[in-house]
Amino acid sequence: MATEKIANYTEAQTAELVQAYTATPTDETVKSFAEKFGKTTRSIVAKLAKEKVYVSKAKEAGKRDMLKSEMIAKIAGLVNRSEEQLESLEKATGVALKAVIEALEARDAEIKSLTEEVTA
């Protein structure tokens, strides 16, 4: 028993969607076509991905320069403590750990600068 495949998008809809999105690859384009076709934005994105024209958003916010364990090791080195003594820092956010590292590095740079002035 052969089953017939039901198309979610007509060829004309697909062509119109691809042409419009290629010209203006924005969330607004996706939203407008979702409303126009009576589909969800997720469905529109999936169709664009299937047609190999979807441009995903950059994921800058989630990227870290280093892992939490590396940040804790760096902080431990800056405050002359063992990583075991600072293991509870693992519960801190990456943003908070980064702020601590920056503050400690700034402090070390200031101390180094003052030391050089005194010895000069």
Helices and strands as residue ranges (DSSP letters): H 11-23, H 27-37, H 41-50, H 68-78, G 84-91, H 94-119
